[in-house]
Amino acid sequence: MKLQSEAKIIPNIGLGGLKLRAKITDIQELLTGLGVSKKGSFRIISPFEVAYSFAEGEVEATVDIRNGKIFRLTAQKGYAGTFSV
């Protein structure tokens, strides 16, 4: 899987090639080495939430670790995709 910082933003579906409600195992290749061998970072927000920022932070995915699913996707500064309805 490759992150696409120019992909359309589709409400309640996804952005950047990532989809809401996808399991973290579906994107694990994006997470392996994050902040070490790959650009990006992760942070624990609460005991049950972890936010992963990819590349230069253009896309952030927040995961509920209780069920392992993405519940929030955020386009940040530098994201080139357009909003689509």
GUBABA-265390 format. One record per residue: x, y, z of N, C-alpha, C, O, CB in turn; chain; residue number from 1. Coordinates in pm, 1 decimal, always signed. Glycine has a CB too. Layout:
BEGIN
<kolza <X; Y; Z>; <X; Y; Z>; <X; Y; Z>; <X; Y; Z>; <X; Y; Z>; "A"; NUM>
...
# end
This chain:
BEGIN
<kolza <+84.0; -118.2; +0.0>; <+0.0; +0.0; +0.0>; <+88.3; +124.2; +0.0>; <+189.7; +129.8; +69.6>; <-95.5; +0.0; +121.6>; "A"; 1>
<kolza <+49.2; +221.9; -77.5>; <+122.6; +347.7; -85.7>; <+26.5; +460.9; -50.3>; <-86.1; +466.9; -99.7>; <+184.9; +368.6; -228.2>; "A"; 2>
<kolza <+73.2; +549.2; +35.2>; <-6.5; +665.5; +70.4>; <-10.3; +760.4; -48.9>; <+91.7; +782.6; -114.3>; <+50.7; +736.4; +196.4>; "A"; 3>
<kolza <-127.5; +816.2; -77.2>; <-146.1; +903.9; -192.4>; <-191.2; +1041.5; -144.0>; <-309.9; +1063.2; -119.6>; <-249.5; +843.8; -292.1>; "A"; 4>
<kolza <-97.5; +1133.3; -130.3>; <-130.6; +1264.9; -74.9>; <-206.6; +1354.3; -172.4>; <-238.1; +1468.8; -139.8>; <-4.8; +1334.6; -31.6>; "A"; 5>
<kolza <-236.2; +1302.9; -291.7>; <-315.0; +1379.6; -387.8>; <-451.1; +1315.8; -414.7>; <-527.0; +1364.9; -498.3>; <-238.3; +1393.7; -518.1>; "A"; 6>
<kolza <-482.6; +1207.0; -344.7>; <-611.4; +1138.7; -363.7>; <-726.4; +1225.6; -313.0>; <-709.1; +1305.8; -221.3>; <-611.9; +1002.1; -291.0>; "A"; 7>
<kolza <-842.5; +1208.6; -373.1>; <-960.0; +1284.9; -331.3>; <-998.2; +1252.4; -187.2>; <-976.5; +1141.3; -138.7>; <-1078.1; +1256.3; -424.6>; "A"; 8>
<kolza <-1055.2; +1351.2; -120.7>; <-1110.2; +1333.6; +13.5>; <-1258.0; +1301.3; -4.6>; <-1333.5; +1383.4; -56.8>; <-1088.7; +1462.5; +104.4>; "A"; 9>
<kolza <-1299.3; +1183.8; +37.7>; <-1438.5; +1142.2; +23.2>; <-1497.3; +1127.1; +163.5>; <-1459.6; +1035.6; +236.8>; <-1450.5; +1007.9; -58.9>; "A"; 10>
<kolza <-1590.0; +1216.6; +201.6>; <-1646.1; +1213.6; +336.9>; <-1701.9; +1076.5; +374.7>; <-1768.8; +1010.6; +295.2>; <-1755.2; +1317.7; +349.4>; "A"; 11>
<kolza <-1673.3; +1036.3; +495.9>; <-1718.4; +910.4; +554.6>; <-1666.2; +786.2; +481.6>; <-1712.0; +674.9; +507.6>; <-1868.3; +907.4; +556.5>; "A"; 12>
<kolza <-1570.0; +805.5; +389.9>; <-1509.1; +692.8; +318.0>; <-1357.7; +689.5; +343.7>; <-1305.4; +592.4; +398.3>; <-1538.1; +703.1; +164.9>; "A"; 13>
<kolza <-1287.8; +797.6; +303.4>; <-1144.4; +797.2; +322.9>; <-1072.1; +909.8; +253.6>; <-1132.6; +996.2; +190.2>; <-1089.4; +670.1; +277.2>; "A"; 14>
<kolza <-939.7; +906.6; +267.3>; <-851.5; +1001.6; +201.5>; <-711.6; +943.4; +195.7>; <-674.7; +858.4; +276.9>; <-851.5; +1137.9; +274.5>; "A"; 15>
<kolza <-635.6; +989.2; +100.5>; <-496.5; +946.7; +88.6>; <-476.7; +799.9; +55.9>; <-367.0; +746.4; +72.1>; <-426.1; +976.7; +213.7>; "A"; 16>
<kolza <-582.7; +734.5; +9.7>; <-573.8; +591.7; -15.0>; <-608.5; +508.5; +106.5>; <-609.6; +385.6; +99.3>; <-436.9; +556.9; -61.4>; "A"; 17>
<kolza <-637.0; +574.1; +218.7>; <-676.7; +504.9; +341.7>; <-828.3; +511.9; +355.3>; <-891.9; +605.7; +307.4>; <-606.9; +567.2; +467.0>; "A"; 18>
<kolza <-884.4; +412.5; +420.6>; <-1029.7; +408.2; +438.1>; <-1065.9; +403.1; +585.6>; <-1002.0; +334.1; +665.1>; <-1089.6; +287.3; +364.7>; "A"; 19>
<kolza <-1170.5; +478.0; +620.3>; <-1224.1; +470.4; +755.5>; <-1271.6; +328.4; +782.9>; <-1317.7; +258.7; +692.5>; <-1339.5; +571.9; +775.2>; "A"; 20>
<kolza <-1260.4; +287.1; +905.3>; <-1301.6; +154.7; +952.9>; <-1214.0; +40.7; +902.1>; <-1244.1; -75.9; +927.7>; <-1443.1; +129.0; +912.3>; "A"; 21>
<kolza <-1105.2; +72.7; +830.0>; <-1010.9; -31.4; +789.1>; <-935.1; -79.3; +912.4>; <-913.9; -2.8; +1006.5>; <-912.0; +21.2; +679.4>; "A"; 22>
<kolza <-895.2; -203.3; +911.7>; <-818.8; -257.3; +1023.8>; <-672.8; -214.2; +1012.1>; <-620.1; -197.7; +902.1>; <-829.8; -412.0; +1028.6>; "A"; 23>
<kolza <-609.5; -196.5; +1125.5>; <-470.2; -155.0; +1129.6>; <-380.7; -257.2; +1059.4>; <-275.9; -221.2; +1005.8>; <-425.0; -135.2; +1274.5>; "A"; 24>
<kolza <-421.0; -383.2; +1059.4>; <-342.6; -486.0; +989.5>; <-342.6; -462.5; +838.7>; <-251.8; -507.7; +769.0>; <-398.0; -626.0; +1020.6>; "A"; 25>
<kolza <-444.5; -391.6; +787.6>; <-449.6; -361.1; +644.4>; <-345.6; -257.9; +603.8>; <-308.9; -249.4; +486.6>; <-587.6; -311.5; +606.5>; "A"; 26>
<kolza <-297.6; -179.3; +700.1>; <-200.3; -73.8; +668.6>; <-67.6; -95.0; +740.9>; <+13.1; -2.5; +749.5>; <-257.3; +63.0; +705.2>; "A"; 27>
<kolza <-43.9; -214.4; +792.6>; <+74.8; -235.9; +874.4>; <+206.1; -208.7; +800.2>; <+305.6; -173.4; +863.4>; <+75.0; -376.6; +925.6>; "A"; 28>
<kolza <+208.2; -224.4; +668.1>; <+331.2; -194.1; +594.8>; <+362.5; -44.4; +597.9>; <+478.7; -5.8; +585.3>; <+319.6; -242.2; +449.7>; "A"; 29>
<kolza <+260.9; +40.3; +614.4>; <+284.6; +184.1; +629.9>; <+340.0; +216.3; +768.5>; <+411.5; +315.0; +785.7>; <+154.8; +262.5; +605.8>; "A"; 30>
<kolza <+307.1; +133.5; +866.7>; <+344.8; +159.7; +1005.5>; <+482.9; +106.8; +1041.6>; <+551.1; +164.9; +1126.0>; <+243.2; +99.5; +1097.4>; "A"; 31>
<kolza <+524.6; -1.7; +979.6>; <+652.7; -63.0; +1011.2>; <+766.1; +34.8; +982.3>; <+783.7; +78.0; +868.4>; <+671.9; -193.2; +931.3>; "A"; 32>
<kolza <+842.0; +69.1; +1084.3>; <+954.3; +161.8; +1070.1>; <+916.7; +308.2; +1078.1>; <+1001.7; +394.5; +1056.4>; <+1022.0; +137.3; +941.7>; "A"; 33>
<kolza <+790.9; +338.5; +1108.9>; <+745.0; +477.7; +1113.7>; <+822.7; +554.4; +1220.1>; <+827.1; +514.4; +1336.5>; <+592.6; +484.7; +1142.6>; "A"; 34>
<kolza <+882.8; +663.1; +1179.4>; <+960.5; +745.3; +1271.0>; <+1103.2; +696.1; +1290.4>; <+1181.9; +761.2; +1359.1>; <+891.8; +751.2; +1403.3>; "A"; 35>
<kolza <+1138.1; +581.5; +1230.8>; <+1274.2; +527.8; +1241.7>; <+1335.9; +522.3; +1102.0>; <+1427.7; +598.4; +1071.4>; <+1274.2; +385.6; +1308.5>; "A"; 36>
<kolza <+1285.9; +433.1; +1018.2>; <+1337.5; +422.4; +882.0>; <+1245.8; +489.1; +780.0>; <+1282.7; +503.0; +663.4>; <+1357.2; +276.8; +845.6>; "A"; 37>
<kolza <+1126.2; +530.5; +823.0>; <+1031.1; +601.8; +736.2>; <+994.4; +734.2; +800.1>; <+989.6; +746.2; +922.6>; <+903.4; +516.6; +710.4>; "A"; 38>
<kolza <+968.4; +834.1; +716.0>; <+922.7; +962.6; +768.3>; <+785.6; +946.1; +829.7>; <+700.5; +874.9; +776.5>; <+919.8; +1070.0; +657.8>; "A"; 39>
<kolza <+765.0; +1011.8; +941.3>; <+636.6; +1006.4; +1009.1>; <+654.5; +985.6; +1157.8>; <+766.7; +982.4; +1208.4>; <+550.4; +896.2; +951.0>; "A"; 40>
<kolza <+543.1; +971.6; +1227.2>; <+549.1; +954.1; +1372.2>; <+419.1; +891.9; +1421.5>; <+323.1; +876.0; +1346.0>; <+575.3; +1089.3; +1443.4>; "A"; 41>
<kolza <+418.4; +857.5; +1548.7>; <+295.6; +810.5; +1612.2>; <+294.2; +861.4; +1753.8>; <+398.9; +887.1; +1813.1>; <+284.3; +655.4; +1608.4>; "A"; 42>
<kolza <+174.9; +875.9; +1807.8>; <+162.7; +921.1; +1946.2>; <+38.8; +859.5; +2009.1>; <-62.4; +837.5; +1942.5>; <+156.5; +1075.5; +1953.6>; "A"; 43>
<kolza <+48.3; +832.8; +2135.8>; <-65.0; +780.6; +2210.4>; <-146.2; +900.6; +2256.3>; <-93.8; +989.5; +2323.3>; <-19.4; +691.0; +2331.9>; "A"; 44>
<kolza <-274.7; +903.3; +2220.1>; <-362.4; +1014.3; +2256.1>; <-432.1; +985.6; +2388.0>; <-443.6; +1073.2; +2473.7>; <-465.7; +1040.1; +2145.6>; "A"; 45>
<kolza <-478.0; +863.6; +2403.3>; <-543.0; +818.7; +2526.3>; <-513.9; +669.4; +2537.9>; <-452.1; +612.2; +2448.1>; <-699.7; +848.8; +2525.7>; "A"; 46>
<kolza <-556.2; +606.2; +2644.3>; <-526.7; +463.3; +2657.0>; <-577.7; +378.4; +2540.3>; <-527.9; +268.1; +2518.0>; <-585.8; +411.9; +2784.3>; "A"; 47>
<kolza <-676.0; +428.3; +2466.3>; <-732.4; +347.7; +2358.7>; <-716.7; +408.3; +2219.6>; <-769.2; +353.2; +2122.8>; <-876.2; +324.9; +2385.4>; "A"; 48>
<kolza <-645.0; +521.1; +2207.4>; <-628.4; +587.4; +2078.0>; <-482.7; +612.9; +2046.5>; <-406.6; +661.1; +2130.4>; <-704.9; +718.1; +2075.3>; "A"; 49>
<kolza <-445.2; +579.6; +1923.5>; <-311.1; +608.8; +1874.8>; <-325.6; +680.1; +1740.9>; <-403.3; +638.1; +1655.2>; <-224.4; +478.0; +1861.4>; "A"; 50>
<kolza <-249.7; +788.9; +1723.5>; <-252.3; +864.0; +1597.9>; <-120.4; +841.6; +1524.3>; <-12.3; +855.2; +1581.7>; <-276.5; +1016.6; +1623.8>; "A"; 51>
<kolza <-131.5; +807.3; +1397.6>; <-15.5; +784.0; +1312.0>; <-10.2; +894.1; +1207.4>; <-106.4; +913.8; +1133.2>; <-21.6; +643.1; +1244.8>; "A"; 52>
<kolza <+102.1; +966.5; +1200.8>; <+122.4; +1070.2; +1099.4>; <+220.5; +1015.6; +997.7>; <+327.6; +966.6; +1033.4>; <+174.6; +1204.5; +1162.4>; "A"; 53>
<kolza <+183.3; +1024.2; +870.5>; <+265.0; +967.5; +764.4>; <+340.1; +1075.5; +689.2>; <+293.2; +1188.7; +676.6>; <+179.1; +887.4; +668.5>; "A"; 54>
<kolza <+458.2; +1038.8; +639.0>; <+543.9; +1125.5; +558.3>; <+574.1; +1254.5; +633.1>; <+629.3; +1251.5; +743.1>; <+477.7; +1156.6; +422.8>; "A"; 55>
<kolza <+538.2; +1366.6; +574.1>; <+563.4; +1496.8; +636.3>; <+443.6; +1540.5; +720.1>; <+432.4; +1657.9; +755.3>; <+594.7; +1602.7; +529.0>; "A"; 56>
<kolza <+355.4; +1448.7; +751.8>; <+238.8; +1479.6; +833.6>; <+116.3; +1519.2; +755.1>; <+19.8; +1569.6; +812.4>; <+271.8; +1587.5; +927.5>; "A"; 57>
<kolza <+118.1; +1497.2; +622.6>; <+3.4; +1535.2; +539.3>; <-122.1; +1457.1; +574.9>; <-233.2; +1508.4; +561.0>; <+36.2; +1514.3; +392.6>; "A"; 58>
<kolza <-105.8; +1334.7; +620.4>; <-218.8; +1249.2; +655.6>; <-196.8; +1193.6; +795.2>; <-87.6; +1148.4; +829.8>; <-236.7; +1134.4; +552.7>; "A"; 59>
<kolza <-303.0; +1197.8; +874.5>; <-298.3; +1138.6; +1007.4>; <-414.1; +1039.7; +1019.2>; <-528.1; +1072.2; +986.0>; <-305.5; +1248.4; +1119.1>; "A"; 60>
<kolza <-384.2; +919.9; +1066.4>; <-485.6; +816.5; +1088.6>; <-490.5; +787.1; +1237.5>; <-387.9; +758.1; +1299.0>; <-454.7; +686.5; +1006.3>; "A"; 61>
<kolza <-609.5; +794.5; +1295.3>; <-627.0; +764.7; +1437.4>; <-698.8; +631.9; +1450.1>; <-801.6; +608.2; +1386.7>; <-705.9; +877.8; +1510.2>; "A"; 62>
<kolza <-641.7; +545.0; +1534.2>; <-690.0; +407.5; +1547.7>; <-737.7; +382.3; +1690.1>; <-673.7; +423.7; +1786.8>; <-579.5; +306.7; +1509.6>; "A"; 63>
<kolza <-850.7; +314.1; +1701.5>; <-899.6; +265.7; +1830.1>; <-833.9; +129.8; +1851.6>; <-864.3; +34.4; +1780.0>; <-1058.8; +256.2; +1834.3>; "A"; 64>
<kolza <-744.8; +120.0; +1948.6>; <-669.9; -4.5; +1964.7>; <-754.3; -118.5; +2020.4>; <-711.8; -233.9; +2016.4>; <-552.0; +18.6; +2054.8>; "A"; 65>
<kolza <-872.9; -88.3; +2072.1>; <-959.3; -195.5; +2122.2>; <-1010.5; -283.6; +2009.1>; <-1022.6; -405.0; +2025.4>; <-1077.0; -136.9; +2199.6>; "A"; 66>
<kolza <-1041.0; -222.4; +1893.4>; <-1088.4; -303.0; +1780.9>; <-991.8; -298.7; +1662.5>; <-1011.9; -368.8; +1563.4>; <-1226.0; -255.2; +1736.9>; "A"; 67>
<kolza <-886.9; -216.6; +1672.7>; <-785.4; -209.7; +1568.1>; <-829.2; -141.1; +1440.7>; <-771.5; -165.3; +1334.7>; <-740.8; -345.0; +1535.1>; "A"; 68>
<kolza <-932.2; -54.1; +1448.7>; <-984.0; +10.5; +1328.0>; <-956.1; +160.7; +1325.0>; <-953.6; +227.9; +1428.0>; <-1133.2; -13.4; +1317.0>; "A"; 69>
<kolza <-935.2; +210.6; +1203.5>; <-918.8; +354.3; +1182.1>; <-1055.1; +419.9; +1200.1>; <-1152.1; +382.3; +1134.3>; <-859.0; +385.3; +1039.8>; "A"; 70>
<kolza <-1061.8; +518.8; +1290.2>; <-1190.3; +587.4; +1308.7>; <-1183.4; +735.0; +1272.4>; <-1286.6; +801.8; +1265.4>; <-1236.4; +573.1; +1452.1>; "A"; 71>
<kolza <-1062.1; +787.0; +1249.0>; <-1049.7; +927.1; +1208.1>; <-933.8; +939.6; +1109.4>; <-824.9; +887.3; +1133.3>; <-1027.7; +1020.5; +1332.0>; "A"; 72>
<kolza <-958.1; +1008.5; +999.7>; <-853.2; +1042.6; +904.2>; <-850.7; +1193.2; +891.4>; <-955.2; +1256.5; +876.3>; <-876.3; +974.3; +765.4>; "A"; 73>
<kolza <-731.9; +1251.0; +897.4>; <-718.6; +1395.8; +893.4>; <-619.0; +1436.2; +785.6>; <-506.4; +1386.5; +782.4>; <-675.0; +1450.1; +1030.3>; "A"; 74>
<kolza <-660.9; +1526.4; +697.3>; <-570.6; +1585.0; +598.6>; <-507.8; +1708.4; +663.3>; <-578.4; +1796.2; +712.9>; <-646.4; +1621.8; +464.2>; "A"; 75>
<kolza <-377.9; +1714.0; +662.3>; <-303.5; +1825.0; +723.3>; <-241.2; +1912.2; +614.8>; <-256.9; +1886.6; +495.4>; <-193.8; +1771.6; +819.2>; "A"; 76>
<kolza <-171.6; +2014.0; +658.4>; <-101.5; +2105.1; +566.5>; <-13.0; +2023.6; +471.7>; <+60.7; +1934.7; +514.4>; <-15.6; +2209.5; +645.8>; "A"; 77>
<kolza <-21.9; +2055.4; +343.3>; <+57.1; +1985.7; +243.8>; <-20.4; +1878.3; +168.9>; <+27.6; +1826.3; +68.2>; <+175.8; +1924.7; +308.6>; "A"; 78>
<kolza <-140.9; +1844.3; +217.4>; <-222.4; +1744.0; +147.6>; <-276.8; +1807.1; +21.0>; <-335.8; +1915.0; +26.2>; <-338.9; +1690.8; +238.1>; "A"; 79>
<kolza <-257.9; +1741.9; -92.4>; <-293.4; +1801.2; -222.0>; <-426.1; +1751.0; -279.6>; <-468.7; +1798.6; -384.8>; <-184.1; +1773.9; -320.7>; "A"; 80>
<kolza <-491.1; +1657.2; -213.9>; <-618.3; +1604.5; -264.4>; <-731.1; +1704.6; -251.9>; <-726.6; +1796.1; -169.7>; <-655.2; +1478.0; -191.1>; "A"; 81>
<kolza <-831.2; +1686.0; -334.0>; <-946.1; +1775.7; -331.7>; <-1065.1; +1708.7; -263.3>; <-1073.1; +1586.3; -253.4>; <-983.7; +1818.6; -474.4>; "A"; 82>
<kolza <-1155.4; +1791.4; -217.5>; <-1275.8; +1744.0; -148.8>; <-1378.0; +1699.6; -252.4>; <-1402.9; +1770.1; -350.2>; <-1335.2; +1854.8; -56.7>; "A"; 83>
<kolza <-1436.9; +1582.8; -230.7>; <-1534.5; +1529.4; -324.6>; <-1658.3; +1484.1; -248.5>; <-1647.9; +1430.4; -138.2>; <-1474.6; +1412.5; -406.3>; "A"; 84>
<kolza <-1774.1; +1505.6; -307.0>; <-1899.1; +1459.0; -242.2>; <-1968.6; +1355.6; -325.6>; <-2074.3; +1305.9; -286.7>; <-1994.1; +1575.5; -216.9>; "A"; 85>
# end
